Structure formats: structure tokens, C-alpha cells
Amino acid sequence: MDIFSFFNSPDVAEHCRNIGHTLNAFESAVMISQCYIKTFDEKLAAYRAIINEYPDMEVPKTHLNESHVPSFHKALEQIIGYEEQKLRNFLECESGAVYQVMRKHRNYHYDEYDTELFSTYEKAQAHALESVKLSEELGLKGEVHYMRIRKNYIDSDNYYSAKLSKLGDIMELEGYVFPAETKDPSMLLDCYIDMPVPFKKGDLVEDGADSGFVGNLFVLQTLSCDSPQHASWVMYNDTSDMIAYVYYLNDDQVCCEHIDFYPNLRYCRRELEGEERILKFVSLYMQEKICLCELLGVQRFLLADKIRDEELGIAIKWNTNLDEDLKKLLSK
């Protein structure tokens, strides 16, 4: 199995290949659990490949996982059983349960639920795929970021929720079952793993996942693994501590925040548009390629550009003629 094919970031995968980095069975399972580019079935098959191809090992002890687990292979078999049972529960047609389709639009943070309810998963899936097809026929190709199908139980808070690809494959599945002798896959989140990445301070990076209010475009400040105390506190942390401190844009304002699981980051190679362009210059400033006065000058130009177009009452166009000095900076 090529474990690097399950890395969400092609840049991190390439970096690990180049330096000859290897992963043990547990670390590989963690990366698979975090993968959002492979289907649910492909991830289960990858878990089985770990059992067949990787040497068995003890599960690392942490503050969240204090019990001794001598065989990770056995624990992973139980995780597979848990996930398979969850899938069967989701797909099973049950009285008192209905399916509902939700669309996530690329440029909006909210979820749009359909009012129509379905008695089976197959009917809900067909409706979801028809929604994507109709959107593309209307010239809105790519407008629907992804689809979800939710199984709701009447008079209950219980539910399952599946994220679908545009081809109708189940990519992620949320929900909880507790069959006998199985382990919840959350145990894969209980340990911090060391994952080398190529990024440095000031890099302009993206996360391919939907990151909520912080978006998915960032300027990197630092990584948790760069902390001087890193080596001493790894055993007391888990994957939620694998964070990156970043700058991001929120309502025309540059803000700072931390984001989860830094191995998901990749270099941003696209041309930035609109107010996003300021992040390019924040990146250049942090790398000492421009000075503070140039950064503030760019901010002034971009703000004036937006105000001018708004006052003219026209649709905002960001590729407008700017001052020659700004053009030179944009070409850096």
C-alpha cells in the first residue's frame, strides 16, 4: 500500500517521500483516518492493508489512552468492525427514520437542507446526484462543494450523516454505534504523531477541506511541532494538538487563529483575487521580502480599489489598474 496516496496534501506527501520518512502501523492509520480525498470504502480497505502489511505494535500510551493495548492489529480489526456496522446502520431502511439531502455551496459557510424527505438512502442519493447535475446544467459547475445525506430518527436526537462525492460515493460517515467488542475509531485521535512538513514561517498555504469561518487560505506563523517544548510534551498531547498558527482573512480584516492537523496544509499556487490579495503581501512581509511601509501601502491601494468600485455602483472587479509600484510588488 502506498500510504502517501492517503495524504490530503500532495506537498507533504512529496516531502516525506523525498526525505525517506516512514510511518509505522499506528501513524499510517492516523493519516488514513484524517484522509478526505479517498472514499469510505477505500479507507476501510487501507486499514485492512495495514494489518496485512505492517508489523504489529503496541498502541502508544498518552494521557487520553492510558490502558495497555498490546496489539494494534487487533484494535484496528475492531475499528473496522465498528465502521462497517456504522455503514450498515446508515444504509438500512428503518421505520421511524428518514433521509434528508443537504448541499454545501463552495462560497458559503452555511448548509442548505432540502425540505423533501426520503424513505431510503438510494432515493436520497439519486436526488442528491440530480441536484449536482442540474446545477452544472445551469452553468454553475463547481458551485456545489459537496453533498450530505442525513438519516434522522423521528422523535430522537440520533442520526447518521454521510458526506458524498459528486459521483455519489460516501467519503465520510458520522454517527455512533457501540456493538460488542469493537473500538471507536476515536482512539486514533488520542496520540500525537510526528509528521515532517516542508512549510516555514510566512508561507502562503491552503487546506483543501472546508475550514468553516476561517476559510482555507492562510499565511503560516508557526507549527506546534516547532515549539522548543515539543519533545517534552508529545506524550501528553493528541492529534488535536497538531496545530498551525496562521493569519487568515475575515470580512476584509487580517486575523490570527490556529487550525487543526497541519499535515493537511499545501502550498497555495493559485492567483489570489479580491481582498485575498492582501495575504500575499502579509506573506512577503513575514519573509522579509517587503518592508512594513510597503505592506501598509498595498493595504491602502486595495482598500481604495474596493471603495472606488462600490461607490461607482458596479460589480466589484479586482483586476483593475493599480499604481505602477503596486504592480511591481504583485509580480514578486
Secondary structure by P-SEA (a helix, b strand, c coil): cccccccccaaaaaaaaaacccccaaaaaaaaaacccccaaaaaaaaaaaaacbbbbccccccccccccccaaaaaaaaaaaaaaaaaaaacccccbbbbbbbbbccccbbbbbccccccaaaaaaaaaaaaaaaaaacccccccbbbbbbbbcccccbbbbbbcccccccbbbbbbbccccccccccccbbbbbbbccccccbbbbcccccccccbbbbccccccccccccccccccccccccccccccccbbbbbcccccccbbbbcccccccaaaaaaaaaaaaccccaaaaaaaaaaaaaaaaaaaaacccccccccccaaaaaaaac
